[in-house]
Amino acid sequence: MKTAIMHNIITDERKRVHLTMDHPAVQCGIAVWVDDDGKAYFPEDVQNPFYELTDVKENDE
């Protein structure tokens, strides 16, 4: 599973997120970034202009 720190460049808020296929926001088989509370933000293949992902890691699971 990929994990990362998602940084909101407008509010300066940072959240830990992970990629998952197990969320209702998944469409067309593309994983979404989800925080620890279960909120989905955007698909893996989309660059969001308000967020940057840092410290992206591929974890064995």
PyMOL Python script that loads the backbone (N, CA, C, O; Angstrom):
from pymol import cmd

cmd.read_pdbstr("""\
ATOM      1  N   MET A   1       0.843  -1.169   0.000  1.00  0.00           N
ATOM      2  CA  MET A   1       0.000   0.000   0.000  1.00  0.00           C
ATOM      3  C   MET A   1       0.894   1.239   0.000  1.00  0.00           C
ATOM      4  O   MET A   1       1.887   1.299   0.725  1.00  0.00           O
ATOM      5  N   LYS A   2       0.536   2.207  -0.807  1.00  0.00           N
ATOM      6  CA  LYS A   2       1.242   3.485  -0.816  1.00  0.00           C
ATOM      7  C   LYS A   2       0.679   4.379   0.280  1.00  0.00           C
ATOM      8  O   LYS A   2      -0.534   4.448   0.481  1.00  0.00           O
ATOM      9  N   THR A   3       1.580   5.066   0.987  1.00  0.00           N
ATOM     10  CA  THR A   3       1.181   6.062   1.970  1.00  0.00           C
ATOM     11  C   THR A   3       1.893   7.363   1.649  1.00  0.00           C
ATOM     12  O   THR A   3       2.908   7.376   0.953  1.00  0.00           O
ATOM     13  N   ALA A   4       1.354   8.452   2.162  1.00  0.00           N
ATOM     14  CA  ALA A   4       1.961   9.757   1.905  1.00  0.00           C
ATOM     15  C   ALA A   4       1.448  10.760   2.933  1.00  0.00           C
ATOM     16  O   ALA A   4       0.520  10.484   3.695  1.00  0.00           O
ATOM     17  N   ILE A   5       2.073  11.917   2.931  1.00  0.00           N
ATOM     18  CA  ILE A   5       1.571  13.060   3.673  1.00  0.00           C
ATOM     19  C   ILE A   5       0.967  14.005   2.635  1.00  0.00           C
ATOM     20  O   ILE A   5       1.638  14.423   1.692  1.00  0.00           O
ATOM     21  N   MET A   6      -0.310  14.332   2.827  1.00  0.00           N
ATOM     22  CA  MET A   6      -0.997  15.229   1.903  1.00  0.00           C
ATOM     23  C   MET A   6      -0.990  16.626   2.514  1.00  0.00           C
ATOM     24  O   MET A   6      -1.481  16.835   3.624  1.00  0.00           O
ATOM     25  N   HIS A   7      -0.432  17.572   1.780  1.00  0.00           N
ATOM     26  CA  HIS A   7      -0.298  18.945   2.261  1.00  0.00           C
ATOM     27  C   HIS A   7      -1.255  19.843   1.488  1.00  0.00           C
ATOM     28  O   HIS A   7      -1.161  19.956   0.266  1.00  0.00           O
ATOM     29  N   ASN A   8      -2.180  20.483   2.209  1.00  0.00           N
ATOM     30  CA  ASN A   8      -3.079  21.456   1.602  1.00  0.00           C
ATOM     31  C   ASN A   8      -2.295  22.760   1.496  1.00  0.00           C
ATOM     32  O   ASN A   8      -1.954  23.358   2.517  1.00  0.00           O
ATOM     33  N   ILE A   9      -2.005  23.208   0.281  1.00  0.00           N
ATOM     34  CA  ILE A   9      -1.138  24.372   0.106  1.00  0.00           C
ATOM     35  C   ILE A   9      -1.841  25.688   0.425  1.00  0.00           C
ATOM     36  O   ILE A   9      -1.188  26.728   0.519  1.00  0.00           O
ATOM     37  N   ILE A  10      -3.154  25.656   0.594  1.00  0.00           N
ATOM     38  CA  ILE A  10      -3.890  26.877   0.942  1.00  0.00           C
ATOM     39  C   ILE A  10      -3.987  27.037   2.464  1.00  0.00           C
ATOM     40  O   ILE A  10      -3.729  28.120   2.988  1.00  0.00           O
ATOM     41  N   THR A  11      -4.356  25.967   3.174  1.00  0.00           N
ATOM     42  CA  THR A  11      -4.534  26.041   4.630  1.00  0.00           C
ATOM     43  C   THR A  11      -3.301  25.604   5.403  1.00  0.00           C
ATOM     44  O   THR A  11      -3.235  25.803   6.616  1.00  0.00           O
ATOM     45  N   ASP A  12      -2.323  25.012   4.727  1.00  0.00           N
ATOM     46  CA  ASP A  12      -1.097  24.468   5.311  1.00  0.00           C
ATOM     47  C   ASP A  12      -1.365  23.241   6.191  1.00  0.00           C
ATOM     48  O   ASP A  12      -0.490  22.824   6.950  1.00  0.00           O
ATOM     49  N   GLU A  13      -2.565  22.664   6.095  1.00  0.00           N
ATOM     50  CA  GLU A  13      -2.899  21.455   6.848  1.00  0.00           C
ATOM     51  C   GLU A  13      -2.203  20.253   6.218  1.00  0.00           C
ATOM     52  O   GLU A  13      -2.070  20.167   4.997  1.00  0.00           O
ATOM     53  N   ARG A  14      -1.762  19.330   7.068  1.00  0.00           N
ATOM     54  CA  ARG A  14      -1.123  18.100   6.605  1.00  0.00           C
ATOM     55  C   ARG A  14      -1.852  16.904   7.198  1.00  0.00           C
ATOM     56  O   ARG A  14      -2.189  16.892   8.382  1.00  0.00           O
ATOM     57  N   LYS A  15      -2.094  15.892   6.355  1.00  0.00           N
ATOM     58  CA  LYS A  15      -2.762  14.674   6.804  1.00  0.00           C
ATOM     59  C   LYS A  15      -2.039  13.467   6.227  1.00  0.00           C
ATOM     60  O   LYS A  15      -1.499  13.505   5.122  1.00  0.00           O
ATOM     61  N   ARG A  16      -2.046  12.403   7.005  1.00  0.00           N
ATOM     62  CA  ARG A  16      -1.525  11.133   6.499  1.00  0.00           C
ATOM     63  C   ARG A  16      -2.614  10.498   5.636  1.00  0.00           C
ATOM     64  O   ARG A  16      -3.772  10.441   6.049  1.00  0.00           O
ATOM     65  N   VAL A  17      -2.261  10.028   4.465  1.00  0.00           N
ATOM     66  CA  VAL A  17      -3.215   9.387   3.551  1.00  0.00           C
ATOM     67  C   VAL A  17      -2.615   8.093   3.011  1.00  0.00           C
ATOM     68  O   VAL A  17      -1.406   7.869   3.082  1.00  0.00           O
ATOM     69  N   HIS A  18      -3.491   7.249   2.471  1.00  0.00           N
ATOM     70  CA  HIS A  18      -3.047   6.015   1.823  1.00  0.00           C
ATOM     71  C   HIS A  18      -3.922   5.761   0.601  1.00  0.00           C
ATOM     72  O   HIS A  18      -5.050   6.245   0.507  1.00  0.00           O
ATOM     73  N   LEU A  19      -3.373   4.995  -0.323  1.00  0.00           N
ATOM     74  CA  LEU A  19      -4.139   4.619  -1.519  1.00  0.00           C
ATOM     75  C   LEU A  19      -4.965   3.385  -1.219  1.00  0.00           C
ATOM     76  O   LEU A  19      -4.497   2.453  -0.564  1.00  0.00           O
ATOM     77  N   THR A  20      -6.193   3.387  -1.703  1.00  0.00           N
ATOM     78  CA  THR A  20      -7.042   2.217  -1.516  1.00  0.00           C
ATOM     79  C   THR A  20      -7.967   2.030  -2.711  1.00  0.00           C
ATOM     80  O   THR A  20      -8.341   2.980  -3.398  1.00  0.00           O
ATOM     81  N   MET A  21      -8.313   0.785  -2.928  1.00  0.00           N
ATOM     82  CA  MET A  21      -9.343   0.436  -3.906  1.00  0.00           C
ATOM     83  C   MET A  21     -10.655   0.120  -3.190  1.00  0.00           C
ATOM     84  O   MET A  21     -11.680  -0.109  -3.831  1.00  0.00           O
ATOM     85  N   ASP A  22     -10.616   0.108  -1.852  1.00  0.00           N
ATOM     86  CA  ASP A  22     -11.766  -0.268  -1.035  1.00  0.00           C
ATOM     87  C   ASP A  22     -12.464   0.982  -0.490  1.00  0.00           C
ATOM     88  O   ASP A  22     -12.468   1.229   0.716  1.00  0.00           O
ATOM     89  N   HIS A  23     -13.051   1.758  -1.394  1.00  0.00           N
ATOM     90  CA  HIS A  23     -13.756   2.991  -1.010  1.00  0.00           C
ATOM     91  C   HIS A  23     -14.804   3.290  -2.077  1.00  0.00           C
ATOM     92  O   HIS A  23     -14.557   3.035  -3.255  1.00  0.00           O
ATOM     93  N   PRO A  24     -15.964   3.823  -1.700  1.00  0.00           N
ATOM     94  CA  PRO A  24     -17.001   4.133  -2.694  1.00  0.00           C
ATOM     95  C   PRO A  24     -16.577   5.151  -3.757  1.00  0.00           C
ATOM     96  O   PRO A  24     -17.191   5.217  -4.822  1.00  0.00           O
ATOM     97  N   ALA A  25     -15.535   5.947  -3.481  1.00  0.00           N
ATOM     98  CA  ALA A  25     -15.088   6.954  -4.451  1.00  0.00           C
ATOM     99  C   ALA A  25     -14.253   6.355  -5.591  1.00  0.00           C
ATOM    100  O   ALA A  25     -13.949   7.048  -6.562  1.00  0.00           O
ATOM    101  N   VAL A  26     -13.885   5.086  -5.482  1.00  0.00           N
ATOM    102  CA  VAL A  26     -13.108   4.435  -6.539  1.00  0.00           C
ATOM    103  C   VAL A  26     -13.969   4.305  -7.790  1.00  0.00           C
ATOM    104  O   VAL A  26     -15.085   3.789  -7.737  1.00  0.00           O
ATOM    105  N   GLN A  27     -13.437   4.779  -8.915  1.00  0.00           N
ATOM    106  CA  GLN A  27     -14.136   4.663 -10.190  1.00  0.00           C
ATOM    107  C   GLN A  27     -13.172   4.131 -11.234  1.00  0.00           C
ATOM    108  O   GLN A  27     -11.993   4.485 -11.234  1.00  0.00           O
ATOM    109  N   CYS A  28     -13.657   3.300 -12.107  1.00  0.00           N
ATOM    110  CA  CYS A  28     -12.880   2.756 -13.225  1.00  0.00           C
ATOM    111  C   CYS A  28     -11.617   2.051 -12.761  1.00  0.00           C
ATOM    112  O   CYS A  28     -10.623   2.018 -13.486  1.00  0.00           O
ATOM    113  N   GLY A  29     -11.644   1.488 -11.562  1.00  0.00           N
ATOM    114  CA  GLY A  29     -10.502   0.720 -11.072  1.00  0.00           C
ATOM    115  C   GLY A  29      -9.290   1.547 -10.709  1.00  0.00           C
ATOM    116  O   GLY A  29      -8.182   1.012 -10.676  1.00  0.00           O
ATOM    117  N   ILE A  30      -9.452   2.835 -10.433  1.00  0.00           N
ATOM    118  CA  ILE A  30      -8.333   3.704 -10.074  1.00  0.00           C
ATOM    119  C   ILE A  30      -8.410   4.005  -8.580  1.00  0.00           C
ATOM    120  O   ILE A  30      -9.414   4.522  -8.091  1.00  0.00           O
ATOM    121  N   ALA A  31      -7.328   3.672  -7.858  1.00  0.00           N
ATOM    122  CA  ALA A  31      -7.282   3.871  -6.408  1.00  0.00           C
ATOM    123  C   ALA A  31      -7.395   5.353  -6.058  1.00  0.00           C
ATOM    124  O   ALA A  31      -7.033   6.219  -6.854  1.00  0.00           O
ATOM    125  N   VAL A  32      -7.905   5.633  -4.850  1.00  0.00           N
ATOM    126  CA  VAL A  32      -8.036   7.005  -4.364  1.00  0.00           C
ATOM    127  C   VAL A  32      -7.220   7.186  -3.090  1.00  0.00           C
ATOM    128  O   VAL A  32      -6.984   6.236  -2.343  1.00  0.00           O
ATOM    129  N   TRP A  33      -6.794   8.430  -2.858  1.00  0.00           N
ATOM    130  CA  TRP A  33      -6.101   8.796  -1.622  1.00  0.00           C
ATOM    131  C   TRP A  33      -7.147   9.038  -0.550  1.00  0.00           C
ATOM    132  O   TRP A  33      -8.077   9.820  -0.743  1.00  0.00           O
ATOM    133  N   VAL A  34      -6.988   8.355   0.596  1.00  0.00           N
ATOM    134  CA  VAL A  34      -7.962   8.406   1.691  1.00  0.00           C
ATOM    135  C   VAL A  34      -7.213   8.692   2.994  1.00  0.00           C
ATOM    136  O   VAL A  34      -6.134   8.148   3.229  1.00  0.00           O
ATOM    137  N   ASP A  35      -7.802   9.559   3.849  1.00  0.00           N
ATOM    138  CA  ASP A  35      -7.162   9.853   5.130  1.00  0.00           C
ATOM    139  C   ASP A  35      -7.574   8.824   6.187  1.00  0.00           C
ATOM    140  O   ASP A  35      -8.344   7.908   5.902  1.00  0.00           O
ATOM    141  N   ASP A  36      -7.056   8.983   7.406  1.00  0.00           N
ATOM    142  CA  ASP A  36      -7.332   8.026   8.481  1.00  0.00           C
ATOM    143  C   ASP A  36      -8.788   8.021   8.918  1.00  0.00           C
ATOM    144  O   ASP A  36      -9.235   7.063   9.549  1.00  0.00           O
ATOM    145  N   ASP A  37      -9.543   9.079   8.594  1.00  0.00           N
ATOM    146  CA  ASP A  37     -10.963   9.142   8.927  1.00  0.00           C
ATOM    147  C   ASP A  37     -11.852   8.570   7.824  1.00  0.00           C
ATOM    148  O   ASP A  37     -13.074   8.538   7.968  1.00  0.00           O
ATOM    149  N   GLY A  38     -11.245   8.120   6.725  1.00  0.00           N
ATOM    150  CA  GLY A  38     -12.009   7.534   5.631  1.00  0.00           C
ATOM    151  C   GLY A  38     -12.451   8.510   4.564  1.00  0.00           C
ATOM    152  O   GLY A  38     -13.199   8.132   3.663  1.00  0.00           O
ATOM    153  N   LYS A  39     -12.008   9.764   4.640  1.00  0.00           N
ATOM    154  CA  LYS A  39     -12.384  10.758   3.627  1.00  0.00           C
ATOM    155  C   LYS A  39     -11.488  10.616   2.404  1.00  0.00           C
ATOM    156  O   LYS A  39     -10.262  10.648   2.510  1.00  0.00           O
ATOM    157  N   ALA A  40     -12.120  10.458   1.235  1.00  0.00           N
ATOM    158  CA  ALA A  40     -11.377  10.351  -0.024  1.00  0.00           C
ATOM    159  C   ALA A  40     -11.121  11.745  -0.588  1.00  0.00           C
ATOM    160  O   ALA A  40     -11.956  12.640  -0.465  1.00  0.00           O
ATOM    161  N   TYR A  41      -9.955  11.915  -1.207  1.00  0.00           N
ATOM    162  CA  TYR A  41      -9.593  13.222  -1.737  1.00  0.00           C
ATOM    163  C   TYR A  41      -9.538  13.259  -3.259  1.00  0.00           C
ATOM    164  O   TYR A  41     -10.241  14.063  -3.871  1.00  0.00           O
ATOM    165  N   PHE A  42      -8.730  12.419  -3.884  1.00  0.00           N
ATOM    166  CA  PHE A  42      -8.637  12.416  -5.338  1.00  0.00           C
ATOM    167  C   PHE A  42      -7.996  11.115  -5.791  1.00  0.00           C
ATOM    168  O   PHE A  42      -7.301  10.464  -5.011  1.00  0.00           O
ATOM    169  N   PRO A  43      -8.222  10.727  -7.051  1.00  0.00           N
ATOM    170  CA  PRO A  43      -7.654   9.484  -7.577  1.00  0.00           C
ATOM    171  C   PRO A  43      -6.131   9.559  -7.706  1.00  0.00           C
ATOM    172  O   PRO A  43      -5.538  10.635  -7.782  1.00  0.00           O
ATOM    173  N   GLU A  44      -5.535   8.390  -7.726  1.00  0.00           N
ATOM    174  CA  GLU A  44      -4.073   8.280  -7.815  1.00  0.00           C
ATOM    175  C   GLU A  44      -3.524   8.963  -9.062  1.00  0.00           C
ATOM    176  O   GLU A  44      -2.441   9.548  -9.020  1.00  0.00           O
ATOM    177  N   ASP A  45      -4.249   8.898 -10.159  1.00  0.00           N
ATOM    178  CA  ASP A  45      -3.719   9.406 -11.431  1.00  0.00           C
ATOM    179  C   ASP A  45      -4.053  10.881 -11.693  1.00  0.00           C
ATOM    180  O   ASP A  45      -3.853  11.367 -12.806  1.00  0.00           O
ATOM    181  N   VAL A  46      -4.563  11.600 -10.675  1.00  0.00           N
ATOM    182  CA  VAL A  46      -4.947  13.003 -10.838  1.00  0.00           C
ATOM    183  C   VAL A  46      -4.050  13.883  -9.966  1.00  0.00           C
ATOM    184  O   VAL A  46      -3.804  13.569  -8.802  1.00  0.00           O
ATOM    185  N   GLN A  47      -3.571  14.971 -10.533  1.00  0.00           N
ATOM    186  CA  GLN A  47      -2.842  15.953  -9.735  1.00  0.00           C
ATOM    187  C   GLN A  47      -3.824  17.038  -9.321  1.00  0.00           C
ATOM    188  O   GLN A  47      -4.437  17.686 -10.169  1.00  0.00           O
ATOM    189  N   ASN A  48      -3.969  17.231  -8.026  1.00  0.00           N
ATOM    190  CA  ASN A  48      -4.902  18.216  -7.498  1.00  0.00           C
ATOM    191  C   ASN A  48      -4.146  19.518  -7.254  1.00  0.00           C
ATOM    192  O   ASN A  48      -3.106  19.494  -6.596  1.00  0.00           O
ATOM    193  N   PRO A  49      -4.629  20.655  -7.759  1.00  0.00           N
ATOM    194  CA  PRO A  49      -3.889  21.915  -7.622  1.00  0.00           C
ATOM    195  C   PRO A  49      -3.818  22.458  -6.190  1.00  0.00           C
ATOM    196  O   PRO A  49      -3.018  23.351  -5.911  1.00  0.00           O
ATOM    197  N   PHE A  50      -4.640  21.934  -5.286  1.00  0.00           N
ATOM    198  CA  PHE A  50      -4.666  22.435  -3.913  1.00  0.00           C
ATOM    199  C   PHE A  50      -3.870  21.578  -2.935  1.00  0.00           C
ATOM    200  O   PHE A  50      -3.676  21.972  -1.785  1.00  0.00           O
ATOM    201  N   TYR A  51      -3.406  20.410  -3.381  1.00  0.00           N
ATOM    202  CA  TYR A  51      -2.689  19.490  -2.506  1.00  0.00           C
ATOM    203  C   TYR A  51      -1.390  19.048  -3.156  1.00  0.00           C
ATOM    204  O   TYR A  51      -1.295  18.931  -4.378  1.00  0.00           O
ATOM    205  N   GLU A  52      -0.387  18.804  -2.314  1.00  0.00           N
ATOM    206  CA  GLU A  52       0.821  18.155  -2.794  1.00  0.00           C
ATOM    207  C   GLU A  52       1.085  16.968  -1.884  1.00  0.00           C
ATOM    208  O   GLU A  52       0.868  17.028  -0.673  1.00  0.00           O
ATOM    209  N   LEU A  53       1.552  15.899  -2.488  1.00  0.00           N
ATOM    210  CA  LEU A  53       1.869  14.695  -1.728  1.00  0.00           C
ATOM    211  C   LEU A  53       3.366  14.667  -1.463  1.00  0.00           C
ATOM    212  O   LEU A  53       4.175  14.826  -2.376  1.00  0.00           O
ATOM    213  N   THR A  54       3.722  14.463  -0.198  1.00  0.00           N
ATOM    214  CA  THR A  54       5.126  14.365   0.178  1.00  0.00           C
ATOM    215  C   THR A  54       5.339  13.056   0.924  1.00  0.00           C
ATOM    216  O   THR A  54       4.387  12.425   1.384  1.00  0.00           O
ATOM    217  N   ASP A  55       6.582  12.662   1.036  1.00  0.00           N
ATOM    218  CA  ASP A  55       6.955  11.459   1.788  1.00  0.00           C
ATOM    219  C   ASP A  55       6.165  10.238   1.307  1.00  0.00           C
ATOM    220  O   ASP A  55       5.689   9.447   2.121  1.00  0.00           O
ATOM    221  N   VAL A  56       6.026  10.083  -0.003  1.00  0.00           N
ATOM    222  CA  VAL A  56       5.290   8.949  -0.576  1.00  0.00           C
ATOM    223  C   VAL A  56       6.139   7.691  -0.409  1.00  0.00           C
ATOM    224  O   VAL A  56       7.308   7.662  -0.793  1.00  0.00           O
ATOM    225  N   LYS A  57       5.537   6.661   0.165  1.00  0.00           N
ATOM    226  CA  LYS A  57       6.242   5.402   0.424  1.00  0.00           C
ATOM    227  C   LYS A  57       5.388   4.232  -0.038  1.00  0.00           C
ATOM    228  O   LYS A  57       4.160   4.274   0.037  1.00  0.00           O
ATOM    229  N   GLU A  58       6.046   3.202  -0.509  1.00  0.00           N
ATOM    230  CA  GLU A  58       5.390   1.950  -0.861  1.00  0.00           C
ATOM    231  C   GLU A  58       5.645   0.984   0.286  1.00  0.00           C
ATOM    232  O   GLU A  58       6.782   0.563   0.500  1.00  0.00           O
ATOM    233  N   ASN A  59       4.600   0.631   1.024  1.00  0.00           N
ATOM    234  CA  ASN A  59       4.726  -0.258   2.178  1.00  0.00           C
ATOM    235  C   ASN A  59       4.278  -1.653   1.796  1.00  0.00           C
ATOM    236  O   ASN A  59       3.316  -1.820   1.047  1.00  0.00           O
ATOM    237  N   ASP A  60       4.979  -2.663   2.313  1.00  0.00           N
ATOM    238  CA  ASP A  60       4.556  -4.044   2.107  1.00  0.00           C
ATOM    239  C   ASP A  60       3.388  -4.333   3.032  1.00  0.00           C
ATOM    240  O   ASP A  60       3.409  -3.994   4.216  1.00  0.00           O
ATOM    241  N   GLU A  61       2.368  -4.967   2.467  1.00  0.00           N
ATOM    242  CA  GLU A  61       1.207  -5.310   3.296  1.00  0.00           C
ATOM    243  C   GLU A  61       0.582  -6.566   2.811  1.00  0.00           C
ATOM    244  O   GLU A  61      -0.411  -7.021   3.380  1.00  0.00           O
TER     245      GLU A  61
END
""", "prot")
cmd.dss("prot")
cmd.show_as("cartoon", "prot")
cmd.util.cbc("prot")
cmd.orient("prot")
